[in-house]
């Protein structure tokens, strides 16, 4: 997950100080008062079981390749493994290679990976994630220039999607959901300029019209694959594998895909996962869903939220984002909720 251009909603601090305004980006809104009660829902239809052990193993496999930094051997090997794994499930797999320049002037070779389950289905749902890792742990207290494992930030989201694909591929036709599912893994999401930790570095993409973050989703949004792609809604998974995961109702998600957000949070509540999926409205962040929404896919972002004053947990962009923080219970909550949602019309 990238640092993102945040507008930190400092509602909690403002309340303590008696202030009625926020500091941060002018285009973001204050955090709203949360409704802690989940809406009433009809009984959930039967859905397949998400295997958290399998998702954990998929996370570990990606981490074992090494940091998945574009232009590296580990990056190429991971991409090849993802393509082969998705094909082994009988999905229709497409690769979208592209070249880009990063904020520090590095020219990278990257590829987005798209896999379609039930490609013939007219109704479609998109599951997005990013499979690359940030090349430097600039938020680390000691090793700021070290590459990261990206166990939660990247690998966990891809692992949840892979397990969803595996489970769906095993369902007989009569037990398949009434939607096709597109698993779209973006590349080059995390090689962006952090205004806080990299203030001494120049963002060479500033003013170019290209955000230094989310290069893969920006490319995909303007070069749709499949061509003229449409989906009822999309879900971006990002940082969904760490213990004590907490997911809130992010502003861009509420604004652009409220129906999908309400549906997913309702399903999570009925499954008993409200400790993870919080009925708490929080401010907007810049992530891949910004660009998929611009491309016409109403998309929500499910990511590990920390607090109003420090949006992301301590492992974010640090070397501590390794397998030691990965928790099967968090992955189960996300994966089972997502699988179940596909079966709710």
C-alpha positions as CSV (number, residue, x, y, z in Angstrom):
1,X,0.0,0.0,0.0
2,X,1.3,3.4,-0.9
3,X,1.6,6.4,1.5
4,X,-1.2,8.1,-0.5
5,X,-2.0,11.8,-0.5
6,X,-3.9,11.8,2.7
7,X,-6.1,14.4,4.2
8,X,-5.9,13.2,7.8
9,X,-9.3,13.7,9.5
10,X,-8.2,14.9,12.9
11,X,-11.6,14.8,14.4
12,X,-10.4,13.1,17.6
13,X,-7.8,15.7,18.3
14,X,-10.1,18.5,17.3
15,X,-12.6,17.3,19.8
16,X,-10.0,17.3,22.5
17,X,-8.9,20.8,21.6
18,X,-12.4,22.2,21.2
19,X,-11.7,22.9,17.5
20,X,-14.2,22.5,14.7
21,X,-11.8,22.3,11.8
22,X,-9.2,19.9,10.4
23,X,-5.7,20.3,9.1
24,X,-4.6,18.5,6.0
25,X,-5.8,18.5,2.4
26,X,-8.5,20.9,1.6
27,X,-10.4,18.5,-0.6
28,X,-11.1,16.0,2.2
29,X,-14.0,16.1,4.7
30,X,-14.0,15.6,8.4
31,X,-14.5,12.1,9.8
32,X,-18.2,11.6,10.4
33,X,-19.7,10.3,13.6
34,X,-20.0,6.5,13.2
35,X,-23.1,4.5,13.4
36,X,-22.1,1.5,15.5
37,X,-25.1,-0.6,14.6
38,X,-25.2,-2.8,11.5
39,X,-28.3,-2.6,9.3
40,X,-30.7,-5.6,9.3
41,X,-30.0,-8.1,6.6
42,X,-31.9,-11.1,5.1
43,X,-30.6,-14.6,5.8
44,X,-27.3,-15.2,3.9
45,X,-27.3,-17.8,1.1
46,X,-24.9,-20.8,1.3
47,X,-21.4,-19.9,0.1
48,X,-18.1,-21.9,0.0
49,X,-15.6,-21.9,2.8
50,X,-12.6,-19.7,2.6
51,X,-9.4,-21.5,3.8
52,X,-7.3,-19.2,5.8
53,X,-4.4,-21.7,5.9
54,X,-4.3,-21.7,2.2
55,X,-4.3,-17.9,2.1
56,X,-1.5,-17.8,4.6
57,X,0.6,-20.2,2.5
58,X,0.0,-18.0,-0.6
59,X,1.3,-15.0,1.4
60,X,4.4,-16.9,2.5
61,X,5.0,-18.0,-1.1
62,X,5.1,-14.5,-2.4
63,X,7.3,-13.3,0.5
64,X,9.7,-16.2,-0.2
65,X,10.5,-14.8,-3.6
66,X,11.9,-11.7,-1.9
67,X,10.9,-8.1,-2.3
68,X,8.7,-7.8,-5.5
69,X,10.3,-4.6,-6.7
70,X,9.8,-3.9,-10.4
71,X,12.9,-4.7,-12.6
72,X,14.1,-7.3,-10.0
73,X,14.4,-11.1,-10.5
74,X,12.0,-11.7,-7.5
75,X,9.4,-9.4,-9.2
76,X,9.6,-11.3,-12.5
77,X,9.5,-14.7,-10.8
78,X,6.5,-13.7,-8.7
79,X,4.6,-12.5,-11.7
80,X,5.3,-15.7,-13.6
81,X,4.1,-17.7,-10.6
82,X,0.9,-15.7,-10.3
83,X,0.1,-16.2,-14.0
84,X,0.7,-19.9,-13.7
85,X,-1.3,-20.3,-10.5
86,X,-4.3,-18.5,-12.0
87,X,-4.2,-20.5,-15.2
88,X,-4.0,-23.7,-13.1
89,X,-7.5,-22.8,-11.7
90,X,-8.9,-22.7,-15.2
91,X,-9.3,-18.9,-15.3
92,X,-8.9,-16.8,-18.4
93,X,-5.6,-15.0,-17.8
94,X,-4.3,-11.9,-19.5
95,X,-1.1,-9.9,-19.0
96,X,-0.8,-6.2,-19.5
97,X,2.9,-5.2,-19.8
98,X,3.7,-1.5,-19.6
99,X,6.7,0.8,-19.0
100,X,6.7,3.7,-16.6
101,X,9.0,6.2,-15.0
102,X,9.0,6.5,-11.2
103,X,9.2,9.7,-9.1
104,X,13.0,9.2,-8.8
105,X,13.5,8.8,-12.5
106,X,13.8,5.0,-12.6
107,X,12.4,3.4,-15.8
108,X,10.6,0.2,-14.9
109,X,9.1,-2.7,-16.8
110,X,5.9,-3.7,-15.2
111,X,2.7,-5.7,-15.9
112,X,-0.8,-5.9,-14.7
113,X,-2.3,-9.4,-14.4
114,X,-6.0,-10.0,-15.1
115,X,-7.8,-13.4,-14.5
116,X,-11.5,-14.0,-15.2
117,X,-13.7,-16.5,-13.5
118,X,-16.8,-17.2,-15.5
119,X,-15.8,-14.9,-18.3
120,X,-19.1,-15.5,-20.1
121,X,-21.2,-14.0,-17.3
122,X,-22.7,-10.6,-18.1
123,X,-22.8,-9.5,-14.5
124,X,-19.3,-9.0,-13.1
125,X,-17.5,-8.1,-9.9
126,X,-13.8,-6.9,-9.8
127,X,-11.4,-7.8,-7.1
128,X,-8.4,-5.5,-7.2
129,X,-5.0,-5.7,-5.4
130,X,-1.4,-4.8,-6.1
131,X,1.4,-7.4,-6.3
132,X,4.6,-5.3,-6.1
133,X,6.4,-4.0,-3.1
134,X,7.9,-0.7,-2.2
135,X,11.7,-0.6,-2.9
136,X,12.6,1.2,0.3
137,X,11.3,1.0,3.9
138,X,11.3,4.8,4.3
139,X,9.0,4.6,7.3
140,X,11.4,2.3,9.1
141,X,13.1,3.7,12.2
142,X,16.4,2.0,11.4
143,X,16.6,0.6,7.8
144,X,15.0,3.4,5.7
145,X,16.6,2.3,2.5
146,X,16.1,-1.4,2.9
147,X,13.6,-3.3,0.6
148,X,10.5,-4.8,2.3
149,X,8.9,-8.2,2.4
150,X,5.5,-6.5,2.0
151,X,3.7,-9.4,3.7
152,X,0.6,-7.5,4.5
153,X,1.1,-4.6,2.1
154,X,0.5,-6.4,-1.1
155,X,1.0,-10.1,-0.6
156,X,-1.9,-10.6,1.8
157,X,-4.4,-9.0,-0.6
158,X,-3.1,-11.1,-3.5
159,X,-3.3,-14.2,-1.3
160,X,-6.9,-13.6,-0.4
161,X,-7.8,-13.1,-4.0
162,X,-5.9,-16.3,-5.0
163,X,-7.7,-18.3,-2.4
164,X,-11.0,-16.9,-3.6
165,X,-10.1,-17.9,-7.2
166,X,-9.1,-21.4,-6.0
167,X,-12.3,-22.0,-4.1
168,X,-14.5,-20.7,-6.9
169,X,-12.8,-22.8,-9.5
170,X,-13.7,-25.9,-7.5
171,X,-17.5,-25.1,-7.4
172,X,-19.7,-27.2,-9.7
173,X,-21.9,-25.1,-12.0
174,X,-24.9,-25.4,-9.8
175,X,-23.1,-23.9,-6.9
176,X,-21.4,-21.1,-8.7
177,X,-22.3,-17.5,-7.9
178,X,-24.5,-15.5,-10.3
179,X,-21.7,-13.2,-11.2
180,X,-18.4,-13.5,-13.0
181,X,-15.4,-12.4,-11.0
182,X,-12.3,-10.6,-12.4
183,X,-9.1,-10.7,-10.3
184,X,-7.0,-7.7,-11.4
185,X,-3.6,-7.4,-9.9
186,X,-1.9,-4.0,-10.4
187,X,1.8,-3.5,-10.6
188,X,4.0,-0.5,-9.7
189,X,1.6,0.7,-7.0
190,X,4.1,1.4,-4.3
191,X,7.0,3.2,-5.8
192,X,5.6,6.7,-5.0
193,X,7.0,9.9,-3.4
194,X,6.2,10.3,0.3
195,X,6.1,13.9,1.1
196,X,6.8,13.2,4.8
197,X,9.6,10.7,4.8
198,X,11.1,11.8,1.5
199,X,10.9,15.5,1.7
200,X,14.5,15.8,0.7
201,X,13.9,14.0,-2.6
202,X,12.4,15.6,-5.7
203,X,9.2,14.1,-7.2
204,X,10.1,14.1,-10.9
205,X,6.5,13.3,-11.8
206,X,5.1,16.4,-10.0
207,X,3.1,18.5,-12.5
208,X,3.2,15.8,-15.2
209,X,-0.4,14.7,-14.7
210,X,0.8,11.3,-13.4
211,X,0.5,10.5,-9.7
212,X,3.8,8.9,-8.5
213,X,1.7,6.3,-6.7
214,X,-0.6,3.6,-8.3
215,X,1.2,3.6,-11.7
216,X,-0.4,0.2,-12.7
217,X,-4.0,1.2,-12.0
218,X,-3.5,4.6,-13.7
219,X,-2.3,2.7,-16.8
220,X,-5.1,0.2,-16.6
221,X,-7.7,2.9,-16.2
222,X,-6.7,4.4,-19.5
223,X,-6.0,1.2,-21.3
224,X,-8.8,-1.0,-20.1
225,X,-8.3,-4.8,-20.3
226,X,-10.5,-6.4,-21.2
227,X,-11.5,-3.6,-23.6
228,X,-14.5,-1.5,-22.5
229,X,-14.5,-3.4,-19.2
230,X,-17.6,-3.0,-17.0
231,X,-18.4,-4.3,-13.5
232,X,-21.3,-3.8,-11.1
233,X,-18.7,-2.9,-8.5
234,X,-15.1,-3.4,-7.5
235,X,-13.3,-4.1,-4.2
236,X,-9.7,-3.1,-3.7
237,X,-7.9,-5.2,-1.1
238,X,-4.8,-3.7,0.5
239,X,-3.1,-4.6,3.7
240,X,-5.6,-7.2,4.8
241,X,-3.4,-9.8,6.5
242,X,-2.1,-8.4,9.7
243,X,-3.3,-9.2,13.2
244,X,-5.8,-6.8,14.7
245,X,-6.9,-5.7,11.3
246,X,-9.5,-2.9,11.3
247,X,-11.3,-1.8,8.2
248,X,-13.4,1.3,8.1
249,X,-15.8,3.0,5.7
250,X,-13.4,5.2,3.7
251,X,-14.7,8.4,2.2
252,X,-14.0,7.7,-1.5
253,X,-15.6,4.3,-1.1
254,X,-18.7,5.9,0.5
255,X,-19.0,8.5,-2.2
256,X,-18.5,6.3,-5.2
257,X,-19.7,2.8,-4.2
258,X,-22.0,3.2,-1.2
259,X,-24.3,0.3,-2.3
260,X,-21.3,-2.1,-2.5
261,X,-19.9,-0.8,0.8
262,X,-23.2,-1.3,2.7
263,X,-23.6,-4.7,1.2
264,X,-20.1,-5.9,2.2
265,X,-20.3,-4.4,5.7
266,X,-23.7,-6.0,6.2
267,X,-22.4,-9.4,5.1
268,X,-19.4,-9.1,7.5
269,X,-21.7,-8.2,10.3
270,X,-23.9,-11.2,9.7
271,X,-20.9,-13.5,9.6
272,X,-19.7,-12.1,13.0
273,X,-16.8,-10.0,11.7
274,X,-17.8,-6.6,12.9
275,X,-14.7,-6.4,15.0
276,X,-12.8,-6.2,11.7
277,X,-15.3,-4.4,9.5
278,X,-16.1,-1.3,11.7
279,X,-19.2,0.9,11.2
280,X,-16.9,3.9,11.3
281,X,-16.7,6.5,8.6
282,X,-13.1,7.8,7.9
283,X,-11.5,10.2,5.5
284,X,-10.5,9.5,1.9
285,X,-7.1,8.2,0.8
286,X,-5.3,8.0,-2.5
287,X,-5.1,4.3,-3.5
288,X,-5.8,2.2,-6.6
289,X,-9.6,2.6,-6.1
290,X,-9.3,6.3,-7.0
291,X,-8.4,5.4,-10.6
292,X,-10.8,2.4,-10.9
293,X,-13.6,4.7,-9.8
294,X,-12.5,7.3,-12.5
295,X,-12.6,4.4,-15.0
296,X,-16.3,3.9,-14.2
297,X,-16.0,0.9,-11.8
298,X,-17.7,1.8,-8.5
299,X,-14.9,0.6,-6.1
300,X,-14.4,0.4,-2.4
301,X,-11.1,0.1,-0.5
302,X,-10.6,-2.4,2.2
303,X,-7.3,-1.5,4.0
304,X,-5.9,-1.7,7.5
305,X,-6.8,1.6,9.2
306,X,-5.0,2.7,12.3
307,X,-6.3,5.9,13.8
308,X,-7.4,9.5,12.9
309,X,-3.9,10.9,13.6
310,X,-1.9,8.1,12.0
311,X,-3.9,6.4,9.3
312,X,-1.6,3.4,8.8
313,X,-0.2,0.8,11.3
314,X,3.4,0.9,12.4
315,X,4.5,-1.8,10.0
316,X,3.4,0.3,7.0
317,X,6.4,0.9,4.7
318,X,8.7,-0.7,7.3
319,X,10.8,-3.8,7.5
320,X,8.4,-5.1,10.1
321,X,5.9,-5.9,7.4
322,X,6.9,-9.5,7.3
323,X,5.3,-12.9,8.0
324,X,5.5,-12.4,11.8
325,X,2.5,-10.0,11.6
326,X,0.3,-12.1,9.3
327,X,-2.8,-13.5,11.0
328,X,-5.0,-16.2,9.7
329,X,-8.0,-14.8,11.5
330,X,-7.8,-11.4,9.7
331,X,-7.5,-13.2,6.4
332,X,-10.4,-15.4,7.2
333,X,-12.6,-12.4,8.0
334,X,-11.8,-10.7,4.8
335,X,-11.8,-13.7,2.5
336,X,-15.0,-15.3,3.9
337,X,-16.8,-11.9,3.7
338,X,-15.8,-11.4,0.1
339,X,-16.8,-15.0,-0.9
340,X,-20.1,-14.7,0.8
341,X,-20.8,-11.3,-0.8
342,X,-20.5,-12.8,-4.3
343,X,-23.5,-15.1,-3.4
344,X,-25.7,-12.2,-2.2
345,X,-27.8,-10.8,-5.1
